Amino acid sequence: MAVPASSVGPMLDANISLEKCSSTADRVSATTTLDSQIHVVPPSEFKAAAQCLAEAFAEDHVIRYPINTPDRAHWTEVERFDLHRQALEYITYAHCVKGLVTTIGDDYGCVALWMPPGKNMDDWFTILRSGMWRLNFQLSSEGRKRFFEEFLPLLHQTKEEVMGDRDPECWYLVYIGTKTTSRGKGYARKLVEHITERVGTPQAVVDC
């Protein structure tokens, strides 16, 4: 979703990491009222946020496309889910330091990963410190092809085609997921509106 503007962890263990939230996260956090129930996730909490997404997308065929491959047919579901969770940990950490991760509800009941205008997580430094590079070794041969040659290019291409000239000015909702126990409470809507209400207002975080 794009909004036009008006167990293996990252390279650094989150428990000892000195990394901070992105500047975007700092700005959004500063304009988020205490009673909003919405929390901006710092890098030190990436695993808990990723766990929510892993549970939310546990049976999603698109997200699991690089993992549920014929050459890993011998893997158990426990092994598949573990890799699924690790991949989302890398992606969540990258958004903590380069974009924006927000959550609402008990125990990270619903989590959203946002990438602000002009930002992406494709640079080598972000890939290195987030642990994304590990997927080159953790995915199978077919999984690497599906993820790096099919899935990621298609996401970028589709976003560019849909948004056209507005693409550089868009907030991109990369993932939003809700745990089964937290569904039906309007959490996803609140996380989306938390950003859309700031776009086009004096508090909009669009100068990134």
SEDRENDO-920833 format. One line per 4 residues: for each residue x, y, z of N, C-alpha, C, O. Coordinates in Angstrom, 2 decimals, padded with zeros to 5 digits. Layout:
% residues N
X,Y,Z,X,Y,Z,X,Y,Z,X,Y,Z; ...
This chain:
% residues 208
000.85,-001.19,000.00,000.00,000.00,000.00,000.88,001.23,000.00,001.74,001.36,000.87; 000.69,002.12,-000.95,001.47,003.34,-001.03,000.57,004.55,-000.81,-000.53,004.62,-001.36; 001.04,005.49,-000.02,000.26,006.68,000.29,001.00,007.90,-000.22,002.06,008.21,000.30; 000.48,008.60,-001.22,001.17,009.78,-001.74,001.24,010.86,-000.69,000.32,011.01,000.10
002.32,011.63,-000.67,002.52,012.65,000.33,001.84,013.93,-000.07,001.77,013.90,-001.29; 001.20,015.25,000.48,000.83,016.70,000.28,001.64,017.31,001.18,001.62,018.54,001.30; 015.77,-016.28,015.44,016.76,-016.66,016.31,018.12,-016.24,015.88,018.93,-015.98,016.77; 018.49,-016.15,014.63,019.65,-015.44,014.15,019.20,-014.02,013.98,018.22,-013.75,013.29
019.90,-013.12,014.61,019.50,-011.73,014.55,020.31,-010.98,013.56,021.01,-011.58,012.74; 020.25,-009.67,013.60,021.03,-008.84,012.69,022.52,-008.96,012.98,022.95,-009.71,013.86; 023.28,-008.20,012.22,024.72,-008.25,012.37,025.12,-007.91,013.80,026.03,-008.52,014.36; 024.43,-006.95,014.40,024.66,-006.58,015.78,023.52,-007.13,016.61,022.36,-006.94,016.27
023.84,-007.81,017.70,022.79,-008.34,018.57,022.00,-007.17,019.13,022.58,-006.21,019.62; 020.68,-007.26,019.07,019.83,-006.16,019.51,020.03,-005.84,020.98,019.77,-004.72,021.40; 020.48,-006.81,021.77,020.66,-006.58,023.20,021.85,-005.67,023.49,021.91,-005.04,024.54; 022.80,-005.62,022.56,023.98,-004.79,022.78,024.15,-003.74,021.69,025.11,-002.97,021.70
023.21,-003.71,020.75,023.31,-002.78,019.63,023.19,-001.34,020.11,022.40,-001.02,021.00; 023.99,-000.47,019.52,023.93,000.95,019.83,023.12,001.70,018.79,023.03,002.93,018.84; 022.52,000.98,017.86,021.76,001.63,016.81,020.50,002.26,017.36,019.91,001.79,018.33; 020.10,003.34,016.72,018.91,004.06,017.13,017.84,003.94,016.06,018.09,003.45,014.96
016.63,004.39,016.39,015.57,004.45,015.40,015.99,005.39,014.28,016.85,006.25,014.48; 015.38,005.24,013.13,015.63,006.17,012.03,015.12,007.55,012.42,014.33,007.69,013.35; 015.57,008.57,011.71,015.11,009.93,011.98,013.61,010.04,011.76,012.93,010.80,012.44; 013.10,009.27,010.80,011.66,009.26,010.56,010.91,008.76,011.80,009.91,009.35,012.20
011.40,007.68,012.38,010.77,007.13,013.58,010.80,008.13,014.72,009.82,008.25,015.46; 011.90,008.85,014.87,012.00,009.85,015.92,010.95,010.94,015.74,010.33,011.39,016.70; 010.75,011.37,014.50,009.79,012.44,014.24,008.36,011.98,014.46,007.55,012.70,015.03; 008.06,010.77,014.01,006.71,010.25,014.20,006.44,010.03,015.68,005.34,010.32,016.17
007.43,009.53,016.39,007.28,009.31,017.83,007.01,010.61,018.56,006.23,010.65,019.51; 007.67,011.69,018.11,007.50,012.99,018.76,006.11,013.56,018.55,005.65,014.38,019.35; 005.41,013.14,017.49,004.08,013.65,017.21,002.98,012.65,017.56,001.82,012.85,017.22; 003.37,011.56,018.23,002.41,010.55,018.64,002.05,010.76,020.10,002.91,010.67,020.97
000.79,011.05,020.37,000.35,011.32,021.73,000.40,010.06,022.58,000.28,008.95,022.06; 000.58,010.23,023.86,000.70,009.10,024.77,-000.56,008.26,024.84,-000.50,007.07,025.13; -001.70,008.88,024.57,-002.96,008.15,024.68,-003.38,007.50,023.37,-004.49,006.97,023.27; -002.51,007.52,022.36,-002.88,006.95,021.07,-002.79,005.44,021.06,-003.35,004.79,020.17
-002.10,004.86,022.04,-001.90,003.42,022.15,-000.93,002.88,021.10,-000.65,001.68,021.06; -000.41,003.75,020.28,000.51,003.33,019.22,001.94,003.57,019.67,002.28,004.61,020.23; 002.77,002.57,019.44,004.16,002.60,019.89,005.09,002.48,018.69,004.92,001.60,017.86; 006.07,003.38,018.61,007.10,003.29,017.57,008.15,002.30,018.05,008.75,002.48,019.11
008.38,001.26,017.26,009.26,000.16,017.67,010.73,000.52,017.42,011.09,000.81,016.28; 011.57,000.50,018.45,013.00,000.75,018.27,013.72,-000.53,017.85,013.13,-001.61,017.94; 014.96,-000.44,017.39,015.69,-001.64,016.97,015.79,-002.71,018.05,015.83,-003.90,017.73; 015.82,-002.31,019.31,015.96,-003.28,020.40,014.74,-004.18,020.55,014.80,-005.19,021.25
013.63,-003.83,019.89,012.40,-004.62,020.01,012.02,-005.31,018.70,010.88,-005.74,018.53; 012.97,-005.43,017.79,012.66,-005.94,016.46,012.15,-007.38,016.46,011.29,-007.73,015.66; 012.67,-008.21,017.37,012.27,-009.61,017.37,010.81,-009.79,017.77,010.10,-010.61,017.18; 010.35,-009.03,018.76,008.96,-009.14,019.19,008.01,-008.67,018.09,006.95,-009.27,017.87
008.40,-007.60,017.40,007.57,-007.10,016.30,007.54,-008.10,015.15,006.49,-008.34,014.55; 008.69,-008.69,014.84,008.77,-009.68,013.76,007.97,-010.93,014.09,007.41,-011.56,013.19; 007.91,-011.30,015.36,007.14,-012.47,015.76,005.67,-012.28,015.44,005.00,-013.22,015.01; 005.16,-011.07,015.65,003.78,-010.77,015.29,003.54,-011.00,013.81,002.57,-011.64,013.42
004.43,-010.48,012.97,004.28,-010.63,011.52,004.43,-012.10,011.11,003.72,-012.56,010.21; 005.33,-012.81,011.75,005.52,-014.23,011.43,004.24,-015.02,011.71,003.87,-015.89,010.92; 003.59,-014.71,012.81,002.34,-015.40,013.14,001.22,-014.97,012.20,000.42,-015.79,011.76; 001.18,-013.68,011.89,000.11,-013.16,011.03,000.17,-013.75,009.63,-000.86,-014.00,009.01
001.39,-013.98,009.12,001.58,-014.47,007.76,002.03,-015.93,007.72,002.61,-016.37,006.73; 001.76,-016.66,008.78,002.23,-018.04,008.87,001.73,-018.93,007.74,002.42,-019.86,007.32; 000.54,-018.64,007.23,-000.04,-019.47,006.17,-000.21,-018.68,004.87,-000.98,-019.09,003.99; 000.50,-017.57,004.75,000.39,-016.73,003.56,001.27,-017.30,002.45,002.49,-017.40,002.61
000.67,-017.67,001.34,001.41,-018.33,000.25,002.40,-017.39,-000.44,003.42,-017.84,-000.96; 002.11,-016.08,-000.45,003.02,-015.14,-001.10,004.28,-014.95,-000.25,005.39,-015.02,-000.77; 004.10,-014.70,001.04,005.24,-014.49,001.93,006.08,-015.77,002.04,007.31,-015.70,002.15; 005.42,-016.91,002.01,006.14,-018.18,002.16,006.65,-018.73,000.82,007.25,-019.80,000.78
006.42,-018.00,-000.26,006.81,-018.46,-001.60,008.29,-018.82,-001.70,008.61,-019.85,-002.31; 009.22,-018.03,-001.14,010.64,-018.41,-001.25,011.04,-019.54,-000.30,012.14,-020.09,-000.42; 010.17,-019.89,000.63,010.50,-020.89,001.65,009.89,-022.25,001.33,010.53,-023.28,001.50; 008.65,-022.24,000.88,007.96,-023.50,000.56,008.32,-023.95,-000.86,007.49,-023.89,-001.77
009.54,-024.37,-001.03,010.05,-024.74,-002.36,010.19,-026.25,-002.49,010.35,-026.95,-001.49; 010.14,-026.77,-003.73,010.28,-028.21,-003.95,011.59,-028.78,-003.42,011.62,-029.92,-002.95; 012.68,-027.99,-003.49,013.96,-028.51,-003.03,014.11,-028.47,-001.51,015.14,-028.85,-000.97; 013.06,-028.00,-000.82,013.04,-028.07,000.64,011.81,-028.87,001.09,011.31,-028.69,002.20
011.35,-029.76,000.24,010.17,-030.57,000.56,010.41,-031.47,001.77,009.46,-031.89,002.43; 011.67,-031.76,002.03,012.00,-032.64,003.16,012.00,-031.91,004.49,012.11,-032.55,005.54; 011.89,-030.59,004.48,011.89,-029.81,005.72,010.59,-030.01,006.47,009.53,-030.22,005.87; 010.67,-029.93,007.79,009.47,-029.97,008.62,008.85,-028.57,008.66,009.50,-027.59,008.29
007.61,-028.47,009.09,006.97,-027.17,009.21,007.66,-026.32,010.26,007.69,-025.09,010.13; 008.21,-026.93,011.27,008.95,-026.17,012.29,010.16,-025.49,011.66,010.44,-024.33,011.95; 010.88,-026.20,010.81,012.05,-025.63,010.13,011.63,-024.52,009.18,012.30,-023.49,009.09; 010.55,-024.73,008.47,010.07,-023.72,007.53,009.65,-022.44,008.27,009.99,-021.33,007.86
008.90,-022.62,009.35,008.44,-021.45,010.10,009.62,-020.70,010.72,009.60,-019.47,010.80; 010.62,-021.43,011.16,011.78,-020.77,011.78,012.48,-019.86,010.77,012.86,-018.74,011.12; 012.65,-020.32,009.54,013.27,-019.49,008.51,012.35,-018.33,008.14,012.82,-017.22,007.92; 011.07,-018.59,008.06,010.07,-017.56,007.80,010.18,-016.45,008.85,010.16,-015.27,008.50
010.29,-016.82,010.11,010.41,-015.84,011.19,011.73,-015.07,011.10,011.75,-013.85,011.28; 012.82,-015.79,010.82,014.11,-015.12,010.73,014.12,-014.09,009.60,014.65,-012.99,009.77; 013.56,-014.44,008.46,013.50,-013.50,007.33,012.75,-012.24,007.72,013.16,-011.13,007.37; 011.65,-012.40,008.45,010.88,-011.23,008.88,011.62,-010.43,009.96,011.41,-009.23,010.08
012.48,-011.09,010.73,013.31,-010.36,011.68,014.28,-009.43,010.95,014.45,-008.28,011.34; 014.91,-009.94,009.89,015.83,-009.11,009.11,015.10,-007.90,008.53,015.57,-006.77,008.61; 013.93,-008.17,007.94,013.16,-007.11,007.29,012.68,-006.08,008.31,012.71,-004.88,008.05; 012.23,-006.56,009.47,011.75,-005.65,010.51,012.88,-004.78,011.03,012.71,-003.58,011.23
014.04,-005.37,011.26,015.18,-004.61,011.76,015.58,-003.53,010.76,015.89,-002.40,011.14; 015.57,-003.89,009.48,015.92,-002.91,008.44,014.97,-001.72,008.47,015.39,-000.59,008.25; 013.70,-001.98,008.72,012.73,-000.89,008.79,012.89,-000.06,010.06,012.62,001.14,010.06; 013.33,-000.69,011.14,013.57,000.05,012.37,014.65,001.11,012.18,014.54,002.22,012.70
015.70,000.77,011.43,016.83,001.67,011.28,016.75,002.54,010.03,017.46,003.54,009.93; 015.90,002.17,009.08,015.83,002.93,007.83,014.44,003.51,007.57,014.31,004.50,006.85; 013.42,002.91,008.13,012.05,003.37,007.90,011.32,003.61,009.19,011.76,004.37,010.04; 010.17,002.94,009.33,009.33,003.14,010.51,008.57,001.85,010.82,007.97,001.25,009.93
008.61,001.43,012.08,007.86,000.27,012.54,006.95,000.72,013.68,007.43,001.28,014.66; 005.66,000.47,013.55,004.72,000.85,014.60,003.93,-000.37,015.05,003.76,-001.33,014.30; 003.44,-000.31,016.27,002.66,-001.42,016.81,001.57,-000.91,017.73,001.64,000.21,018.24; 000.57,-001.74,017.94,-000.53,-001.42,018.83,-001.08,-002.74,019.38,-001.01,-003.77,018.72
-001.63,-002.69,020.57,-002.20,-003.89,021.17,-001.23,-004.60,022.10,-000.03,-004.32,022.11; -001.78,-005.50,022.89,-000.97,-006.25,023.84,000.04,-007.15,023.12,-000.28,-007.80,022.13; 001.27,-007.16,023.65,002.31,-008.04,023.12,002.48,-007.91,021.62,002.53,-008.91,020.90; 002.56,-006.67,021.13,002.74,-006.39,019.70,001.64,-007.07,018.90,001.90,-007.84,017.98
000.40,-006.77,019.27,-000.75,-007.41,018.64,-000.88,-007.16,017.16,-001.34,-008.03,016.41; -000.49,-005.97,016.73,-000.54,-005.61,015.30,000.69,-004.78,015.00,001.04,-003.88,015.77; 001.34,-005.06,013.89,002.59,-004.38,013.53,002.55,-003.92,012.08,002.06,-004.64,011.21; 003.07,-002.72,011.84,003.14,-002.18,010.48,004.58,-001.75,010.18,005.24,-001.13,011.01
005.04,-002.09,008.98,006.35,-001.67,008.51,006.16,-000.65,007.40,005.55,-000.94,006.37; 006.68,000.55,007.61,006.55,001.64,006.64,007.91,002.04,006.09,008.91,002.01,006.80; 007.93,002.42,004.82,009.12,003.02,004.23,008.72,004.42,003.75,007.86,004.54,002.88; 009.33,005.46,004.30,008.95,006.83,003.94,009.45,007.24,002.56,010.24,006.52,001.94
008.99,008.37,002.07,009.38,008.84,000.73,010.90,008.94,000.57,011.61,009.43,001.45; 011.36,008.46,-000.57,012.78,008.58,-000.90,013.69,007.61,-000.17,014.91,007.69,-000.30; 013.11,006.67,000.59,013.92,005.73,001.36,013.70,004.31,000.85,012.65,004.00,000.28; 014.68,003.45,001.06,014.53,002.03,000.79,015.55,001.27,001.63,016.42,001.88,002.25
015.44,-000.03,001.66,016.37,-000.83,002.46,017.28,-001.66,001.58,017.79,-002.70,002.00; 017.50,-001.19,000.35,018.26,-001.97,-000.62,019.76,-001.66,-000.63,020.52,-002.32,-001.34; 020.19,-000.66,000.15,021.61,-000.34,000.15,022.39,-001.42,000.91,021.84,-002.08,001.79; 023.64,-001.58,000.56,024.44,-002.67,001.12,024.63,-002.53,002.62,024.69,-003.54,003.33
024.73,-001.30,003.12,024.95,-001.12,004.55,023.75,-001.62,005.35,023.92,-002.27,006.38; 022.54,-001.31,004.87,021.34,-001.78,005.55,021.19,-003.29,005.43,020.80,-003.96,006.39; 021.51,-003.82,004.26,021.46,-005.27,004.07,022.42,-005.97,005.01,022.11,-007.04,005.55; 023.60,-005.38,005.22,024.60,-005.98,006.09,024.18,-005.92,007.55,024.19,-006.94,008.24
023.81,-004.75,008.03,023.53,-004.63,009.46,022.20,-005.25,009.87,022.00,-005.58,011.05; 021.28,-005.43,008.92,019.99,-006.05,009.25,020.06,-007.57,009.23,019.21,-008.25,009.82; 021.07,-008.11,008.56,021.17,-009.55,008.43,020.52,-010.10,007.17,020.50,-011.31,006.97; 019.98,-009.22,006.32,019.32,-009.67,005.10,020.24,-010.51,004.23,019.79,-011.40,003.51
021.54,-010.23,004.29,022.51,-010.97,003.47,022.49,-012.46,003.77,022.85,-013.28,002.93; 022.07,-012.82,004.99,022.07,-014.23,005.37,021.10,-015.06,004.52,021.27,-016.28,004.40; 020.10,-014.41,003.94,019.13,-015.16,003.13,019.79,-015.78,001.91,019.29,-016.77,001.38; 020.91,-015.22,001.47,021.63,-015.81,000.35,022.12,-017.21,000.67,022.31,-018.03,-000.22
022.31,-017.49,001.95,022.81,-018.79,002.39,021.71,-019.65,003.02,021.79,-020.88,002.99; 020.70,-019.01,003.58,019.65,-019.76,004.27,018.56,-020.27,003.34,017.99,-021.34,003.57; 018.28,-019.53,002.28,017.30,-019.99,001.31,017.92,-021.06,000.41,019.13,-021.09,000.21; 017.09,-021.93,-000.10,017.57,-022.94,-001.04,017.86,-022.28,-002.38,017.59,-021.09,-002.57
018.39,-023.05,-003.31,018.67,-022.53,-004.65,017.40,-021.96,-005.29,017.41,-020.86,-005.84; 016.31,-022.72,-005.22,015.04,-022.25,-005.77,014.50,-021.08,-004.96,013.90,-020.16,-005.52; 014.70,-021.11,-003.65,014.23,-020.02,-002.80,014.92,-018.71,-003.11,014.27,-017.66,-003.15; 016.23,-018.76,-003.34,016.96,-017.54,-003.71,016.44,-016.98,-005.02,016.27,-015.76,-005.14
016.20,-017.84,-005.98,015.68,-017.39,-007.27,014.31,-016.72,-007.09,014.05,-015.66,-007.65; 013.46,-017.36,-006.29,012.11,-016.82,-006.09,012.14,-015.47,-005.37,011.40,-014.55,-005.73; 013.01,-015.35,-004.36,013.04,-014.14,-003.56,013.75,-012.98,-004.25,013.21,-011.88,-004.34; 014.96,-013.24,-004.76,015.78,-012.16,-005.30,015.51,-011.85,-006.77,015.71,-010.72,-007.21
015.05,-012.85,-007.54,014.85,-012.63,-008.97,013.38,-012.46,-009.36,013.08,-011.94,-010.43; 012.48,-012.90,-008.50,011.05,-012.80,-008.82,010.32,-011.88,-007.86,009.76,-010.86,-008.28; 010.31,-012.21,-006.59,009.51,-011.51,-005.60,009.90,-010.04,-005.44,009.05,-009.16,-005.63; 011.16,-009.76,-005.10,011.58,-008.37,-004.87,011.46,-007.50,-006.12,010.92,-006.39,-006.03
011.94,-007.94,-007.29,011.79,-007.11,-008.49,010.33,-006.81,-008.82,010.00,-005.70,-009.25; 009.45,-007.79,-008.62,008.04,-007.58,-008.92,007.43,-006.53,-007.99,006.62,-005.72,-008.43; 007.82,-006.53,-006.71,007.32,-005.52,-005.78,007.71,-004.12,-006.22,006.88,-003.21,-006.27; 008.98,-003.96,-006.55,009.48,-002.64,-006.98,008.79,-002.20,-008.28,008.36,-001.05,-008.40
008.71,-003.10,-009.23,008.12,-002.77,-010.52,006.65,-002.39,-010.38,006.19,-001.42,-010.98; 005.91,-003.15,-009.59,004.49,-002.88,-009.41,004.26,-001.53,-008.75,003.39,-000.78,-009.18; 005.03,-001.23,-007.73,004.90,000.06,-007.03,005.16,001.22,-007.99,004.42,002.20,-008.01; 006.22,001.10,-008.79,006.56,002.16,-009.73,005.47,002.34,-010.79,005.12,003.46,-011.16
004.92,001.21,-011.27,003.88,001.29,-012.30,002.59,001.88,-011.77,001.93,002.66,-012.45; 002.23,001.52,-010.56,000.98,002.00,-009.97,001.07,003.48,-009.60,000.14,004.25,-009.87; 002.17,003.88,-008.97,002.29,005.24,-008.47,002.79,006.23,-009.51,002.54,007.43,-009.39; 003.49,005.75,-010.52,003.97,006.64,-011.58,004.86,007.75,-011.05,005.80,007.49,-010.30
004.57,008.98,-011.45,005.40,010.13,-011.06,005.36,010.41,-009.57,006.24,011.08,-009.04; 004.34,009.89,-008.88,004.22,010.14,-007.45,005.05,009.17,-006.60,005.14,009.33,-005.38; 005.65,008.19,-007.25,006.37,007.15,-006.51,007.42,007.70,-005.53,007.48,007.23,-004.39; 008.25,008.68,-005.93,009.28,009.17,-005.00,008.69,009.90,-003.79,009.40,010.12,-002.81
007.41,010.27,-003.85,006.81,011.05,-002.77,005.89,010.21,-001.88,005.19,010.75,-001.02; 005.90,008.91,-002.07,004.94,008.05,-001.37,005.49,007.40,-000.11,006.66,007.02,-000.04; 004.63,007.29,000.86,004.86,006.38,001.99,004.44,004.99,001.52,003.38,004.83,000.90; 005.26,004.01,001.81,004.98,002.65,001.35,004.74,001.73,002.55,005.63,001.54,003.37
003.55,001.18,002.63,003.23,000.22,003.68,003.68,-001.15,003.21,002.99,-001.80,002.42; 004.83,-001.59,003.68,005.45,-002.82,003.22,004.72,-004.05,003.77,004.35,-004.95,003.01; 004.50,-004.07,005.08,003.77,-005.16,005.72,002.90,-004.60,006.84,003.29,-003.65,007.53; 001.73,-005.20,007.01,000.93,-004.95,008.21,000.25,-006.27,008.55,-000.40,-006.88,007.71
000.42,-006.69,009.79,-000.12,-007.98,010.20,-000.63,-007.94,011.62,-000.11,-007.19,012.46; -001.63,-008.75,011.90,-002.24,-008.81,013.23,-002.28,-010.25,013.72,-002.65,-011.16,012.97; -001.90,-010.45,014.96,-001.99,-011.78,015.55,-003.45,-012.21,015.61,-004.36,-011.38,015.70; -003.68,-013.50,015.57,-005.04,-014.04,015.61,-005.80,-013.53,016.83,-006.98,-013.21,016.74
-005.13,-013.47,017.97,-005.78,-013.07,019.21,-006.09,-011.58,019.29,-006.80,-011.13,020.19; -005.56,-010.81,018.35,-005.76,-009.35,018.38,-006.64,-008.86,017.23,-006.82,-007.65,017.06; -007.20,-009.77,016.46,-008.01,-009.36,015.32,-009.41,-008.94,015.73,-009.91,-009.34,016.78; -010.04,-008.12,014.88,-011.39,-007.66,015.13,-011.47,-006.48,016.07,-012.55,-006.15,016.55
-010.33,-005.84,016.35,-010.30,-004.71,017.29,-009.97,-003.39,016.61,-009.86,-002.36,017.27; -009.82,-003.42,015.29,-009.53,-002.19,014.55,-008.09,-001.73,014.64,-007.79,-000.58,014.32; -007.18,-002.62,015.05,-005.78,-002.22,015.21,-005.12,-001.85,013.89,-004.40,-000.85,013.82; -005.36,-002.64,012.84,-004.73,-002.35,011.55,-005.17,-000.99,011.03,-004.35,-000.22,010.52
-006.44,-000.70,011.15,-006.95,000.61,010.71,-006.27,001.74,011.47,-005.90,002.76,010.88; -006.09,001.57,012.78,-005.46,002.62,013.57,-004.01,002.85,013.16,-003.55,003.99,013.13; -003.30,001.78,012.84,-001.91,001.94,012.42,-001.81,002.64,011.07,-000.91,003.46,010.85; -002.72,002.32,010.17,-002.72,002.97,008.86,-003.08,004.45,009.01,-002.41,005.32,008.45
-004.13,004.74,009.76,-004.57,006.12,009.94,-003.54,006.94,010.72,-003.48,008.16,010.56; -002.75,006.30,011.54,-001.71,006.99,012.29,-000.75,007.71,011.34,-000.24,008.78,011.66; -000.50,007.10,010.17,000.37,007.73,009.18,-000.42,008.60,008.20,-000.02,009.72,007.90; -001.54,008.08,007.69,-002.28,008.83,006.68,-002.78,010.17,007.22,-002.90,011.13,006.47
-003.07,010.24,008.50,-003.54,011.50,009.08,-002.41,012.52,009.17,-002.67,013.72,009.29; -001.17,012.06,009.11,-000.03,012.98,009.17,000.42,013.42,007.79,001.10,014.44,007.67; 000.06,012.70,006.77,000.44,013.06,005.41,-000.42,014.22,004.94,-001.65,014.15,004.99; 000.23,015.29,004.50,-000.50,016.45,004.04,-000.85,017.43,005.14,-001.55,018.41,004.88
-000.38,017.17,006.37,-000.62,018.09,007.48,000.70,018.73,007.88,001.75,018.27,007.44; 000.67,019.77,008.69,001.92,020.39,009.12,002.84,019.42,009.87,004.05,019.63,009.93; 002.25,018.34,010.44,003.06,017.37,011.16,003.55,016.23,010.29,004.20,015.31,010.78; 003.25,016.29,009.01,003.60,015.19,008.12,005.11,014.97,008.10,005.90,015.92,008.05
005.50,013.73,008.13,006.91,013.38,008.10,007.25,013.01,006.65,007.37,011.83,006.31; 007.41,014.03,005.82,007.64,013.76,004.41,008.95,014.36,003.91,009.30,014.22,002.74; 009.67,015.02,004.80,010.94,015.62,004.38,012.10,014.73,004.73,013.05,015.14,005.39; 012.01,013.47,004.26,013.05,012.48,004.60,014.00,012.27,003.42,014.93,011.48,003.51
